[in-house]
Amino acid sequence: MVPGLHWYDVFGYMGSAIVVVLYFLNMRGMISTRGLSYPLVNLLGCFLIISSLWHDFNLPAFLIEAFWALVSVYGIAETLWQRRSRPASRQSNRG
């Protein structure tokens, strides 16, 4: 490991990279915000950044990451809800 670089630094860099790359891929049309992959990977990035605040806490950074984590959880729940209700709506349209 690099001298002076701690686990929380590595987690913060990894989380930041994940969030930025994911956003870039979305802007390029290479990944969609629909489905589970975007919110799940974004949630991972948020948790890594939040864990990096373990040593040097920063309230504004924590709040923005907590907000993005909640948005990601909402996206996951919405996707799962839509997938769950989709088969029932197909059956009701047939009859």
Stockholm file with secondary structure:
# STOCKHOLM 1.0

chainA/1-95         MVPGLHWYDVFGYMGSAIVVVLYFLNMRGMISTRGLSYPLVNLLGCFLIISSLWHDFNLPAFLIEAFWALVSVYGIAETLWQRRSRPASRQSNRG
#=GR chainA/1-95 SS CCTTCCHHHHHHHHHHHHHHHHHHHHHTTSSCSSSSHHHHHHHHHHHHHHHHTTTSCCHHHHHHHHHHHHHHHHHHHHHHHHHHHHHHHHHHHHC
#=GC SS_cons        CCTTCCHHHHHHHHHHHHHHHHHHHHHTTSSCSSSSHHHHHHHHHHHHHHHHTTTSCCHHHHHHHHHHHHHHHHHHHHHHHHHHHHHHHHHHHHC
//
